[in-house]
Amino acid sequence: MTDAQRVDFPPARRHCNDFEEKGVLAALEQTLTPLWEIIEPWMPALVGFGIVMAVASTFAIPWLIVRMPADYFTAPRKPDIDRGLFATLLWLLRNALAVLLVLAGMLMLVLPGQGLLTILIGIGISTFPGKYRLERAIMRRSAVFRSANWIRRRANRAPLDYPAADPH
């Protein structure tokens, strides 16, 4: 390559100067410090909850996968709307626990803990419109479907039926 063919590029420029960078960092610190002061006393409980959820999910998820019927994701499902008083109270408690788990999971996305697993467990025990469609969409992911059937195969259970795409 000759000198005539070489292209000299200008030196790399910084997109912001030190003043702007320090201003952004100062604003970020000013915003996050009060938040940390609120969360800090709860950190041991949040970390403990994250550890408990990680251990519990290690046992609960395989236990649930082994016990679900092979056609769980393919059989038509309709929630039972005609409930008695006891069933309604149980439904309320179940969904209150689900909301608590989803909120805790959302917190654990930014704090120590198993955030995504906690959110998925919360969705799994809840009842809401579109729940089964969401479960089927998750199960249609090949890695999830293979993992669930691997767990069932180890427990000598029939493989899950593959859920077809929803028509709408």
Contacts in CASP RR format, 6 or more apart in sequence:
PFRMAT RR
TARGET T0000
AUTHOR 0000-0000-0000
METHOD contacts of the structure
MODEL  1
MTDAQRVDFPPARRHCNDFEEKGVLAALEQTLTPLWEIIEPWMPALVGFG
IVMAVASTFAIPWLIVRMPADYFTAPRKPDIDRGLFATLLWLLRNALAVL
LVLAGMLMLVLPGQGLLTILIGIGISTFPGKYRLERAIMRRSAVFRSANW
IRRRANRAPLDYPAADPH
16 24 0 8 1.000
39 46 0 8 1.000
39 111 0 8 1.000
43 111 0 8 1.000
43 112 0 8 1.000
46 107 0 8 1.000
46 108 0 8 1.000
46 111 0 8 1.000
46 112 0 8 1.000
46 113 0 8 1.000
47 111 0 8 1.000
47 112 0 8 1.000
47 113 0 8 1.000
49 104 0 8 1.000
49 108 0 8 1.000
49 113 0 8 1.000
50 108 0 8 1.000
50 112 0 8 1.000
50 113 0 8 1.000
50 114 0 8 1.000
50 115 0 8 1.000
50 118 0 8 1.000
51 113 0 8 1.000
53 104 0 8 1.000
53 108 0 8 1.000
53 113 0 8 1.000
53 114 0 8 1.000
53 115 0 8 1.000
53 117 0 8 1.000
53 118 0 8 1.000
53 121 0 8 1.000
54 113 0 8 1.000
54 114 0 8 1.000
54 117 0 8 1.000
57 114 0 8 1.000
57 117 0 8 1.000
57 118 0 8 1.000
57 121 0 8 1.000
60 121 0 8 1.000
61 117 0 8 1.000
61 121 0 8 1.000
62 151 0 8 1.000
62 155 0 8 1.000
65 148 0 8 1.000
65 151 0 8 1.000
65 152 0 8 1.000
66 151 0 8 1.000
66 152 0 8 1.000
66 155 0 8 1.000
66 157 0 8 1.000
68 160 0 8 1.000
69 75 0 8 1.000
70 157 0 8 1.000
70 158 0 8 1.000
70 159 0 8 1.000
70 160 0 8 1.000
70 161 0 8 1.000
71 161 0 8 1.000
72 160 0 8 1.000
73 135 0 8 1.000
73 136 0 8 1.000
73 139 0 8 1.000
73 160 0 8 1.000
73 161 0 8 1.000
73 162 0 8 1.000
73 163 0 8 1.000
74 161 0 8 1.000
74 162 0 8 1.000
74 163 0 8 1.000
74 164 0 8 1.000
77 132 0 8 1.000
79 127 0 8 1.000
80 87 0 8 1.000
83 91 0 8 1.000
91 127 0 8 1.000
94 125 0 8 1.000
94 126 0 8 1.000
94 127 0 8 1.000
95 126 0 8 1.000
95 127 0 8 1.000
95 128 0 8 1.000
97 122 0 8 1.000
97 125 0 8 1.000
98 122 0 8 1.000
98 123 0 8 1.000
98 124 0 8 1.000
98 125 0 8 1.000
98 126 0 8 1.000
99 126 0 8 1.000
101 118 0 8 1.000
101 119 0 8 1.000
101 121 0 8 1.000
101 122 0 8 1.000
101 125 0 8 1.000
102 118 0 8 1.000
102 119 0 8 1.000
102 122 0 8 1.000
102 123 0 8 1.000
102 126 0 8 1.000
104 115 0 8 1.000
104 118 0 8 1.000
105 113 0 8 1.000
105 114 0 8 1.000
105 115 0 8 1.000
105 116 0 8 1.000
105 118 0 8 1.000
105 119 0 8 1.000
106 115 0 8 1.000
106 119 0 8 1.000
107 115 0 8 1.000
108 114 0 8 1.000
108 115 0 8 1.000
108 118 0 8 1.000
109 115 0 8 1.000
109 116 0 8 1.000
120 138 0 8 1.000
123 131 0 8 1.000
123 134 0 8 1.000
123 135 0 8 1.000
124 131 0 8 1.000
124 135 0 8 1.000
133 166 0 8 1.000
136 163 0 8 1.000
136 166 0 8 1.000
137 166 0 8 1.000
138 144 0 8 1.000
139 145 0 8 1.000
139 148 0 8 1.000
139 160 0 8 1.000
139 163 0 8 1.000
140 162 0 8 1.000
140 163 0 8 1.000
140 165 0 8 1.000
145 160 0 8 1.000
145 162 0 8 1.000
148 160 0 8 1.000
149 159 0 8 1.000
149 160 0 8 1.000
152 158 0 8 1.000
152 159 0 8 1.000
152 160 0 8 1.000
153 159 0 8 1.000
END
